[in-house]
Amino acid sequence: MAERNNPVADARLFKNVYVCRNCNAKIRISNPKLLRPIQVRCRRCGGQVLRPKHKELRKLKV
Ligand SMILES: [Zn+2]
């Protein structure tokens, strides 16, 4: 894992990136509006339960 000292890299790595709760596949979502009615499905398992990767980031911070 990279150090968290580069906000630009952080944004690239974590912004609009979600993780499937079912199989932990990373899913990059180009348009966050798509999440409002959840239209995004995991490519690997087809699951719709996603979590933002941001939460992981916050845990690391604390
Ligand atoms: Zn999945």
N, CA, C, O and the ligand as a Tripos MOL2 file, in Angstrom:
@<TRIPOS>MOLECULE
protein
  249   247    63     0     0
PROTEIN
NO_CHARGES

@<TRIPOS>ATOM
      1 N           0.8410   -1.2070    0.0000 N.3       1 MET1
      2 CA          0.0000    0.0000    0.0000 C.3       1 MET1
      3 C           0.8710    1.2500    0.0000 C.2       1 MET1
      4 O           1.9170    1.3000    0.6480 O.2       1 MET1
      5 N           0.4310    2.2270   -0.7180 N.am      2 ALA2
      6 CA          1.1710    3.4820   -0.7710 C.3       2 ALA2
      7 C           0.9090    4.2950    0.4870 C.2       2 ALA2
      8 O          -0.1160    4.1440    1.1510 O.2       2 ALA2
      9 N           1.8400    5.1380    0.7830 N.am      3 GLU3
     10 CA          1.6410    6.0540    1.9080 C.3       3 GLU3
     11 C           0.5500    7.0550    1.5630 C.2       3 GLU3
     12 O           0.3290    7.4040    0.4040 O.2       3 GLU3
     13 N          -0.1160    7.4960    2.6080 N.am      4 ARG4
     14 CA         -1.2210    8.4200    2.3650 C.3       4 ARG4
     15 C          -0.7400    9.8730    2.4690 C.2       4 ARG4
     16 O          -1.2090   10.6290    3.3200 O.2       4 ARG4
     17 N           0.1570   10.2380    1.6350 N.am      5 ASN5
     18 CA          0.6430   11.6080    1.7030 C.3       5 ASN5
     19 C           0.4360   12.3570    0.3980 C.2       5 ASN5
     20 O           0.9350   13.4700    0.2250 O.2       5 ASN5
     21 N          -0.2810   11.7610   -0.4960 N.am      6 ASN6
     22 CA         -0.5010   12.4050   -1.7810 C.3       6 ASN6
     23 C          -1.9980   12.4650   -2.0770 C.2       6 ASN6
     24 O          -2.5920   11.4670   -2.4850 O.2       6 ASN6
     25 N          -2.6050   13.6270   -1.8730 N.am      7 PRO7
     26 CA         -4.0600   13.7440   -2.0540 C.3       7 PRO7
     27 C          -4.4870   13.4520   -3.4810 C.2       7 PRO7
     28 O          -5.5900   12.9580   -3.7120 O.2       7 PRO7
     29 N          -3.6340   13.7490   -4.4230 N.am      8 VAL8
     30 CA         -3.9930   13.4790   -5.8150 C.3       8 VAL8
     31 C          -4.0710   11.9810   -6.0530 C.2       8 VAL8
     32 O          -4.9990   11.4860   -6.6920 O.2       8 VAL8
     33 N          -3.0980   11.2780   -5.5360 N.am      9 ALA9
     34 CA         -3.1000    9.8300   -5.6880 C.3       9 ALA9
     35 C          -4.2600    9.2240   -4.9130 C.2       9 ALA9
     36 O          -4.8930    8.2760   -5.3790 O.2       9 ALA9
     37 N          -4.5410    9.7660   -3.7360 N.am     10 ASP10
     38 CA         -5.6730    9.2820   -2.9530 C.3      10 ASP10
     39 C          -6.9630    9.3930   -3.7390 C.2      10 ASP10
     40 O          -7.7690    8.4640   -3.7860 O.2      10 ASP10
     41 N          -7.1380   10.5510   -4.3540 N.am     11 ALA11
     42 CA         -8.3660   10.7580   -5.1090 C.3      11 ALA11
     43 C          -8.4590    9.7560   -6.2480 C.2      11 ALA11
     44 O          -9.5250    9.2110   -6.5350 O.2      11 ALA11
     45 N          -7.3240    9.5270   -6.8900 N.am     12 ARG12
     46 CA         -7.3540    8.6080   -8.0270 C.3      12 ARG12
     47 C          -7.6400    7.1830   -7.5640 C.2      12 ARG12
     48 O          -8.3370    6.4180   -8.2320 O.2      12 ARG12
     49 N          -7.0840    6.8510   -6.4070 N.am     13 LEU13
     50 CA         -7.2040    5.4690   -5.9650 C.3      13 LEU13
     51 C          -8.5530    5.1810   -5.3110 C.2      13 LEU13
     52 O          -9.0690    4.0660   -5.3970 O.2      13 LEU13
     53 N          -9.1230    6.2010   -4.6530 N.am     14 PHE14
     54 CA        -10.2800    5.8960   -3.8210 C.3      14 PHE14
     55 C         -11.5590    6.5860   -4.2520 C.2      14 PHE14
     56 O         -12.6530    6.1660   -3.8750 O.2      14 PHE14
     57 N         -11.4280    7.6350   -5.0360 N.am     15 LYS15
     58 CA        -12.6350    8.3340   -5.4510 C.3      15 LYS15
     59 C         -13.4030    7.4840   -6.4500 C.2      15 LYS15
     60 O         -12.8490    6.9850   -7.4290 O.2      15 LYS15
     61 N         -14.6750    7.3360   -6.1800 N.am     16 ASN16
     62 CA        -15.5500    6.5800   -7.0720 C.3      16 ASN16
     63 C         -15.1630    5.1070   -7.1560 C.2      16 ASN16
     64 O         -15.5270    4.4150   -8.1080 O.2      16 ASN16
     65 N         -14.4390    4.6430   -6.1780 N.am     17 VAL17
     66 CA        -14.1010    3.2280   -6.1800 C.3      17 VAL17
     67 C         -14.9020    2.5350   -5.0940 C.2      17 VAL17
     68 O         -14.9060    2.9620   -3.9390 O.2      17 VAL17
     69 N         -15.5680    1.4850   -5.4680 N.am     18 TYR18
     70 CA        -16.3830    0.7310   -4.5320 C.3      18 TYR18
     71 C         -15.8960   -0.7050   -4.4800 C.2      18 TYR18
     72 O         -15.2140   -1.1930   -5.3810 O.2      18 TYR18
     73 N         -16.2720   -1.3620   -3.3940 N.am     19 VAL19
     74 CA        -15.8350   -2.7340   -3.2250 C.3      19 VAL19
     75 C         -17.0640   -3.6160   -3.0130 C.2      19 VAL19
     76 O         -17.9380   -3.3010   -2.2050 O.2      19 VAL19
     77 N         -17.1140   -4.6960   -3.7320 N.am     20 CYS20
     78 CA        -18.2210   -5.6380   -3.5810 C.3      20 CYS20
     79 C         -18.1120   -6.3180   -2.2230 C.2      20 CYS20
     80 O         -17.0550   -6.8410   -1.8690 O.2      20 CYS20
     81 N         -19.2120   -6.3130   -1.4570 N.am     21 ARG21
     82 CA        -19.1790   -6.9510   -0.1460 C.3      21 ARG21
     83 C         -19.2260   -8.4630   -0.2700 C.2      21 ARG21
     84 O         -18.9170   -9.1890    0.6750 O.2      21 ARG21
     85 N         -19.5990   -8.9060   -1.3960 N.am     22 ASN22
     86 CA        -19.7500  -10.3320   -1.5890 C.3      22 ASN22
     87 C         -18.4130  -10.9980   -1.9260 C.2      22 ASN22
     88 O         -18.0490  -12.0180   -1.3430 O.2      22 ASN22
     89 N         -17.6980  -10.4070   -2.8690 N.am     23 CYS23
     90 CA        -16.4750  -11.0550   -3.3350 C.3      23 CYS23
     91 C         -15.2720  -10.1210   -3.2660 C.2      23 CYS23
     92 O         -14.1720  -10.4870   -3.6810 O.2      23 CYS23
     93 N         -15.4830   -8.8940   -2.7320 N.am     24 ASN24
     94 CA        -14.3900   -7.9440   -2.5510 C.3      24 ASN24
     95 C         -13.7400   -7.4920   -3.8510 C.2      24 ASN24
     96 O         -12.5850   -7.0650   -3.8670 O.2      24 ASN24
     97 N         -14.4770   -7.5880   -4.9130 N.am     25 ALA25
     98 CA        -13.9360   -7.0700   -6.1670 C.3      25 ALA25
     99 C         -14.0290   -5.5520   -6.1600 C.2      25 ALA25
    100 O         -15.0110   -4.9720   -5.6960 O.2      25 ALA25
    101 N         -12.9930   -4.9290   -6.6790 N.am     26 LYS26
    102 CA        -13.0200   -3.4730   -6.7730 C.3      26 LYS26
    103 C         -13.7820   -3.0580   -8.0170 C.2      26 LYS26
    104 O         -13.6280   -3.6490   -9.0860 O.2      26 LYS26
    105 N         -14.5980   -2.0440   -7.8640 N.am     27 ILE27
    106 CA        -15.3900   -1.5700   -8.9870 C.3      27 ILE27
    107 C         -15.2320   -0.0650   -9.0710 C.2      27 ILE27
    108 O         -15.5570    0.6580   -8.1290 O.2      27 ILE27
    109 N         -14.7460    0.3890  -10.1730 N.am     28 ARG28
    110 CA        -14.6050    1.8290  -10.3480 C.3      28 ARG28
    111 C         -15.8340    2.3670  -11.0640 C.2      28 ARG28
    112 O         -16.2390    1.8670  -12.1140 O.2      28 ARG28
    113 N         -16.4110    3.3910  -10.4730 N.am     29 ILE29
    114 CA        -17.6280    3.9540  -11.0300 C.3      29 ILE29
    115 C         -17.3220    5.3620  -11.5180 C.2      29 ILE29
    116 O         -16.9480    6.2440  -10.7450 O.2      29 ILE29
    117 N         -17.4900    5.5460  -12.8070 N.am     30 SER30
    118 CA        -17.1010    6.8320  -13.3760 C.3      30 SER30
    119 C         -18.0910    7.9220  -13.0060 C.2      30 SER30
    120 O         -17.7040    9.0740  -12.8110 O.2      30 SER30
    121 N         -19.3540    7.5710  -12.9100 N.am     31 ASN31
    122 CA        -20.3720    8.5670  -12.6090 C.3      31 ASN31
    123 C         -21.1100    8.1900  -11.3250 C.2      31 ASN31
    124 O         -21.8990    7.2460  -11.3260 O.2      31 ASN31
    125 N         -20.8670    8.9100  -10.2390 N.am     32 PRO32
    126 CA        -21.4710    8.5630   -8.9440 C.3      32 PRO32
    127 C         -22.9800    8.6610   -8.9690 C.2      32 PRO32
    128 O         -23.6490    8.0600   -8.1280 O.2      32 PRO32
    129 N         -23.5270    9.3950   -9.9020 N.am     33 LYS33
    130 CA        -24.9840    9.5100   -9.9700 C.3      33 LYS33
    131 C         -25.6240    8.1530  -10.2190 C.2      33 LYS33
    132 O         -26.7820    7.9270   -9.8690 O.2      33 LYS33
    133 N         -24.8710    7.2640  -10.8190 N.am     34 LEU34
    134 CA        -25.4050    5.9410  -11.0980 C.3      34 LEU34
    135 C         -25.7410    5.1960   -9.8220 C.2      34 LEU34
    136 O         -26.5160    4.2400   -9.8390 O.2      34 LEU34
    137 N         -25.1610    5.6290   -8.7180 N.am     35 LEU35
    138 CA        -25.3720    4.8960   -7.4740 C.3      35 LEU35
    139 C         -26.7010    5.2340   -6.8200 C.2      35 LEU35
    140 O         -27.1620    4.4910   -5.9530 O.2      35 LEU35
    141 N         -27.3130    6.3080   -7.2030 N.am     36 ARG36
    142 CA        -28.5380    6.7400   -6.5140 C.3      36 ARG36
    143 C         -29.5930    5.6410   -6.5050 C.2      36 ARG36
    144 O         -29.9310    5.1190   -5.4430 O.2      36 ARG36
    145 N         -30.1120    5.2860   -7.6630 N.am     37 PRO37
    146 CA        -30.7930    4.0000   -7.6780 C.3      37 PRO37
    147 C         -29.6920    3.0220   -8.0670 C.2      37 PRO37
    148 O         -29.0750    3.1630   -9.1230 O.2      37 PRO37
    149 N         -29.4550    2.0680   -7.2460 N.am     38 ILE38
    150 CA        -28.2480    1.2910   -7.4830 C.3      38 ILE38
    151 C         -28.3360    0.5040   -8.7790 C.2      38 ILE38
    152 O         -29.0560   -0.4860   -8.9070 O.2      38 ILE38
    153 N         -27.5680    0.9990   -9.7220 N.am     39 GLN39
    154 CA        -27.5710    0.3730  -11.0350 C.3      39 GLN39
    155 C         -26.2570   -0.3410  -11.2830 C.2      39 GLN39
    156 O         -26.0290   -0.9210  -12.3440 O.2      39 GLN39
    157 N         -25.4190   -0.2840  -10.2990 N.am     40 VAL40
    158 CA        -24.0860   -0.8380  -10.4950 C.3      40 VAL40
    159 C         -24.0400   -2.2410   -9.8940 C.2      40 VAL40
    160 O         -24.4340   -2.4630   -8.7490 O.2      40 VAL40
    161 N         -23.5650   -3.1420  -10.6710 N.am     41 ARG41
    162 CA        -23.4390   -4.5120  -10.1870 C.3      41 ARG41
    163 C         -21.9900   -4.9510  -10.2590 C.2      41 ARG41
    164 O         -21.2150   -4.5130  -11.1100 O.2      41 ARG41
    165 N         -21.6620   -5.8190   -9.3440 N.am     42 CYS42
    166 CA        -20.3240   -6.3800   -9.3740 C.3      42 CYS42
    167 C         -20.1360   -7.1640  -10.6610 C.2      42 CYS42
    168 O         -20.9850   -7.9580  -11.0660 O.2      42 CYS42
    169 N         -19.0190   -6.9190  -11.2770 N.am     43 ARG43
    170 CA        -18.7540   -7.5860  -12.5490 C.3      43 ARG43
    171 C         -18.4990   -9.0780  -12.3380 C.2      43 ARG43
    172 O         -18.7950   -9.9040  -13.2010 O.2      43 ARG43
    173 N         -17.9460   -9.4010  -11.1780 N.am     44 ARG44
    174 CA        -17.5300  -10.7930  -10.9730 C.3      44 ARG44
    175 C         -18.6870  -11.6780  -10.5190 C.2      44 ARG44
    176 O         -18.9120  -12.7650  -11.0510 O.2      44 ARG44
    177 N         -19.4320  -11.1650   -9.4930 N.am     45 CYS45
    178 CA        -20.4570  -12.0370   -8.9230 C.3      45 CYS45
    179 C         -21.8620  -11.5100   -9.1830 C.2      45 CYS45
    180 O         -22.8380  -12.1940   -8.8760 O.2      45 CYS45
    181 N         -21.9850  -10.3200   -9.7380 N.am     46 GLY46
    182 CA        -23.3010   -9.8000  -10.0490 C.3      46 GLY46
    183 C         -24.0200   -9.2330   -8.8410 C.2      46 GLY46
    184 O         -25.1870   -8.8510   -8.9370 O.2      46 GLY46
    185 N         -23.3380   -9.1720   -7.7000 N.am     47 GLY47
    186 CA        -23.9650   -8.6550   -6.4990 C.3      47 GLY47
    187 C         -24.1650   -7.1590   -6.5580 C.2      47 GLY47
    188 O         -23.4430   -6.4520   -7.2620 O.2      47 GLY47
    189 N         -25.1320   -6.6840   -5.8300 N.am     48 GLN48
    190 CA        -25.4110   -5.2440   -5.8290 C.3      48 GLN48
    191 C         -24.9950   -4.5880   -4.5290 C.2      48 GLN48
    192 O         -25.1380   -3.3750   -4.3780 O.2      48 GLN48
    193 N         -24.4910   -5.3540   -3.6000 N.am     49 VAL49
    194 CA        -24.1020   -4.7880   -2.3180 C.3      49 VAL49
    195 C         -22.6680   -4.3010   -2.4110 C.2      49 VAL49
    196 O         -21.7170   -5.0830   -2.4150 O.2      49 VAL49
    197 N         -22.5450   -2.9900   -2.4830 N.am     50 LEU50
    198 CA        -21.2230   -2.4090   -2.6100 C.3      50 LEU50
    199 C         -20.9770   -1.4810   -1.4280 C.2      50 LEU50
    200 O         -21.9030   -0.9350   -0.8300 O.2      50 LEU50
    201 N         -19.7120   -1.3260   -1.1200 N.am     51 ARG51
    202 CA        -19.3750   -0.3140   -0.1220 C.3      51 ARG51
    203 C         -18.3090    0.5890   -0.7200 C.2      51 ARG51
    204 O         -17.5090    0.1580   -1.5490 O.2      51 ARG51
    205 N         -18.3060    1.8440   -0.2940 N.am     52 PRO52
    206 CA        -17.2660    2.7220   -0.7940 C.3      52 PRO52
    207 C         -15.9170    2.3340   -0.2420 C.2      52 PRO52
    208 O         -15.8020    1.9280    0.9140 O.2      52 PRO52
    209 N         -14.9100    2.4550   -1.0550 N.am     53 LYS53
    210 CA        -13.5870    2.1170   -0.5750 C.3      53 LYS53
    211 C         -13.0830    3.1590    0.4230 C.2      53 LYS53
    212 O         -12.1330    2.9110    1.1650 O.2      53 LYS53
    213 N         -13.7130    4.2990    0.4320 N.am     54 HIS54
    214 CA        -13.3350    5.3750    1.3570 C.3      54 HIS54
    215 C         -13.3370    4.9140    2.8110 C.2      54 HIS54
    216 O         -12.4830    5.3170    3.6010 O.2      54 HIS54
    217 N         -14.2860    4.0790    3.1510 N.am     55 LYS55
    218 CA        -14.4020    3.6720    4.5560 C.3      55 LYS55
    219 C         -13.1580    2.9530    5.0290 C.2      55 LYS55
    220 O         -12.7120    3.1320    6.1620 O.2      55 LYS55
    221 N         -12.6200    2.1580    4.1740 N.am     56 GLU56
    222 CA        -11.3810    1.4770    4.5020 C.3      56 GLU56
    223 C         -10.2770    2.4850    4.8040 C.2      56 GLU56
    224 O          -9.4770    2.3330    5.7270 O.2      56 GLU56
    225 N         -10.2810    3.5080    3.9800 N.am     57 LEU57
    226 CA         -9.2760    4.5580    4.1110 C.3      57 LEU57
    227 C          -9.3810    5.2150    5.4840 C.2      57 LEU57
    228 O          -8.3660    5.4510    6.1400 O.2      57 LEU57
    229 N         -10.5930    5.5060    5.9160 N.am     58 ARG58
    230 CA        -10.7700    6.1870    7.2020 C.3      58 ARG58
    231 C         -10.2880    5.3010    8.3420 C.2      58 ARG58
    232 O          -9.6950    5.7830    9.3070 O.2      58 ARG58
    233 N         -10.5430    4.0250    8.2230 N.am     59 LYS59
    234 CA        -10.1010    3.1200    9.2780 C.3      59 LYS59
    235 C          -8.5850    3.1650    9.4250 C.2      59 LYS59
    236 O          -8.0470    3.1680   10.5320 O.2      59 LYS59
    237 N          -7.9180    3.1990    8.2840 N.am     60 LEU60
    238 CA         -6.4740    3.2300    8.3170 C.3      60 LEU60
    239 C          -5.9630    4.5180    8.9730 C.2      60 LEU60
    240 O          -4.9350    4.5360    9.6500 O.2      60 LEU60
    241 N          -6.7070    5.5700    8.7480 N.am     61 LYS61
    242 CA         -6.2930    6.8720    9.2370 C.3      61 LYS61
    243 C          -6.3130    6.9000   10.7580 C.2      61 LYS61
    244 O          -5.4280    7.4790   11.3880 O.2      61 LYS61
    245 N          -7.3310    6.2690   11.3450 N.am     62 VAL62
    246 CA         -7.4830    6.2920   12.7950 C.3      62 VAL62
    247 C          -6.5770    5.2530   13.4380 C.2      62 VAL62
    248 O          -6.5630    5.1180   14.6610 O.2      62 VAL62
    249 ZN        -18.8450   -9.3630   -6.2650 Zn       63 ZN63
@<TRIPOS>BOND
     1     1     2 1
     2     2     3 1
     3     3     4 2
     4     3     5 am
     5     5     6 1
     6     6     7 1
     7     7     8 2
     8     7     9 am
     9     9    10 1
    10    10    11 1
    11    11    12 2
    12    11    13 am
    13    13    14 1
    14    14    15 1
    15    15    16 2
    16    15    17 am
    17    17    18 1
    18    18    19 1
    19    19    20 2
    20    19    21 am
    21    21    22 1
    22    22    23 1
    23    23    24 2
    24    23    25 am
    25    25    26 1
    26    26    27 1
    27    27    28 2
    28    27    29 am
    29    29    30 1
    30    30    31 1
    31    31    32 2
    32    31    33 am
    33    33    34 1
    34    34    35 1
    35    35    36 2
    36    35    37 am
    37    37    38 1
    38    38    39 1
    39    39    40 2
    40    39    41 am
    41    41    42 1
    42    42    43 1
    43    43    44 2
    44    43    45 am
    45    45    46 1
    46    46    47 1
    47    47    48 2
    48    47    49 am
    49    49    50 1
    50    50    51 1
    51    51    52 2
    52    51    53 am
    53    53    54 1
    54    54    55 1
    55    55    56 2
    56    55    57 am
    57    57    58 1
    58    58    59 1
    59    59    60 2
    60    59    61 am
    61    61    62 1
    62    62    63 1
    63    63    64 2
    64    63    65 am
    65    65    66 1
    66    66    67 1
    67    67    68 2
    68    67    69 am
    69    69    70 1
    70    70    71 1
    71    71    72 2
    72    71    73 am
    73    73    74 1
    74    74    75 1
    75    75    76 2
    76    75    77 am
    77    77    78 1
    78    78    79 1
    79    79    80 2
    80    79    81 am
    81    81    82 1
    82    82    83 1
    83    83    84 2
    84    83    85 am
    85    85    86 1
    86    86    87 1
    87    87    88 2
    88    87    89 am
    89    89    90 1
    90    90    91 1
    91    91    92 2
    92    91    93 am
    93    93    94 1
    94    94    95 1
    95    95    96 2
    96    95    97 am
    97    97    98 1
    98    98    99 1
    99    99   100 2
   100    99   101 am
   101   101   102 1
   102   102   103 1
   103   103   104 2
   104   103   105 am
   105   105   106 1
   106   106   107 1
   107   107   108 2
   108   107   109 am
   109   109   110 1
   110   110   111 1
   111   111   112 2
   112   111   113 am
   113   113   114 1
   114   114   115 1
   115   115   116 2
   116   115   117 am
   117   117   118 1
   118   118   119 1
   119   119   120 2
   120   119   121 am
   121   121   122 1
   122   122   123 1
   123   123   124 2
   124   123   125 am
   125   125   126 1
   126   126   127 1
   127   127   128 2
   128   127   129 am
   129   129   130 1
   130   130   131 1
   131   131   132 2
   132   131   133 am
   133   133   134 1
   134   134   135 1
   135   135   136 2
   136   135   137 am
   137   137   138 1
   138   138   139 1
   139   139   140 2
   140   139   141 am
   141   141   142 1
   142   142   143 1
   143   143   144 2
   144   143   145 am
   145   145   146 1
   146   146   147 1
   147   147   148 2
   148   147   149 am
   149   149   150 1
   150   150   151 1
   151   151   152 2
   152   151   153 am
   153   153   154 1
   154   154   155 1
   155   155   156 2
   156   155   157 am
   157   157   158 1
   158   158   159 1
   159   159   160 2
   160   159   161 am
   161   161   162 1
   162   162   163 1
   163   163   164 2
   164   163   165 am
   165   165   166 1
   166   166   167 1
   167   167   168 2
   168   167   169 am
   169   169   170 1
   170   170   171 1
   171   171   172 2
   172   171   173 am
   173   173   174 1
   174   174   175 1
   175   175   176 2
   176   175   177 am
   177   177   178 1
   178   178   179 1
   179   179   180 2
   180   179   181 am
   181   181   182 1
   182   182   183 1
   183   183   184 2
   184   183   185 am
   185   185   186 1
   186   186   187 1
   187   187   188 2
   188   187   189 am
   189   189   190 1
   190   190   191 1
   191   191   192 2
   192   191   193 am
   193   193   194 1
   194   194   195 1
   195   195   196 2
   196   195   197 am
   197   197   198 1
   198   198   199 1
   199   199   200 2
   200   199   201 am
   201   201   202 1
   202   202   203 1
   203   203   204 2
   204   203   205 am
   205   205   206 1
   206   206   207 1
   207   207   208 2
   208   207   209 am
   209   209   210 1
   210   210   211 1
   211   211   212 2
   212   211   213 am
   213   213   214 1
   214   214   215 1
   215   215   216 2
   216   215   217 am
   217   217   218 1
   218   218   219 1
   219   219   220 2
   220   219   221 am
   221   221   222 1
   222   222   223 1
   223   223   224 2
   224   223   225 am
   225   225   226 1
   226   226   227 1
   227   227   228 2
   228   227   229 am
   229   229   230 1
   230   230   231 1
   231   231   232 2
   232   231   233 am
   233   233   234 1
   234   234   235 1
   235   235   236 2
   236   235   237 am
   237   237   238 1
   238   238   239 1
   239   239   240 2
   240   239   241 am
   241   241   242 1
   242   242   243 1
   243   243   244 2
   244   243   245 am
   245   245   246 1
   246   246   247 1
   247   247   248 2
@<TRIPOS>SUBSTRUCTURE
     1 MET1         2 RESIDUE 1 A MET
     2 ALA2         6 RESIDUE 1 A ALA
     3 GLU3        10 RESIDUE 1 A GLU
     4 ARG4        14 RESIDUE 1 A ARG
     5 ASN5        18 RESIDUE 1 A ASN
     6 ASN6        22 RESIDUE 1 A ASN
     7 PRO7        26 RESIDUE 1 A PRO
     8 VAL8        30 RESIDUE 1 A VAL
     9 ALA9        34 RESIDUE 1 A ALA
    10 ASP10       38 RESIDUE 1 A ASP
    11 ALA11       42 RESIDUE 1 A ALA
    12 ARG12       46 RESIDUE 1 A ARG
    13 LEU13       50 RESIDUE 1 A LEU
    14 PHE14       54 RESIDUE 1 A PHE
    15 LYS15       58 RESIDUE 1 A LYS
    16 ASN16       62 RESIDUE 1 A ASN
    17 VAL17       66 RESIDUE 1 A VAL
    18 TYR18       70 RESIDUE 1 A TYR
    19 VAL19       74 RESIDUE 1 A VAL
    20 CYS20       78 RESIDUE 1 A CYS
    21 ARG21       82 RESIDUE 1 A ARG
    22 ASN22       86 RESIDUE 1 A ASN
    23 CYS23       90 RESIDUE 1 A CYS
    24 ASN24       94 RESIDUE 1 A ASN
    25 ALA25       98 RESIDUE 1 A ALA
    26 LYS26      102 RESIDUE 1 A LYS
    27 ILE27      106 RESIDUE 1 A ILE
    28 ARG28      110 RESIDUE 1 A ARG
    29 ILE29      114 RESIDUE 1 A ILE
    30 SER30      118 RESIDUE 1 A SER
    31 ASN31      122 RESIDUE 1 A ASN
    32 PRO32      126 RESIDUE 1 A PRO
    33 LYS33      130 RESIDUE 1 A LYS
    34 LEU34      134 RESIDUE 1 A LEU
    35 LEU35      138 RESIDUE 1 A LEU
    36 ARG36      142 RESIDUE 1 A ARG
    37 PRO37      146 RESIDUE 1 A PRO
    38 ILE38      150 RESIDUE 1 A ILE
    39 GLN39      154 RESIDUE 1 A GLN
    40 VAL40      158 RESIDUE 1 A VAL
    41 ARG41      162 RESIDUE 1 A ARG
    42 CYS42      166 RESIDUE 1 A CYS
    43 ARG43      170 RESIDUE 1 A ARG
    44 ARG44      174 RESIDUE 1 A ARG
    45 CYS45      178 RESIDUE 1 A CYS
    46 GLY46      182 RESIDUE 1 A GLY
    47 GLY47      186 RESIDUE 1 A GLY
    48 GLN48      190 RESIDUE 1 A GLN
    49 VAL49      194 RESIDUE 1 A VAL
    50 LEU50      198 RESIDUE 1 A LEU
    51 ARG51      202 RESIDUE 1 A ARG
    52 PRO52      206 RESIDUE 1 A PRO
    53 LYS53      210 RESIDUE 1 A LYS
    54 HIS54      214 RESIDUE 1 A HIS
    55 LYS55      218 RESIDUE 1 A LYS
    56 GLU56      222 RESIDUE 1 A GLU
    57 LEU57      226 RESIDUE 1 A LEU
    58 ARG58      230 RESIDUE 1 A ARG
    59 LYS59      234 RESIDUE 1 A LYS
    60 LEU60      238 RESIDUE 1 A LEU
    61 LYS61      242 RESIDUE 1 A LYS
    62 VAL62      246 RESIDUE 1 A VAL
    63 ZN63       249 GROUP 0 **** ****
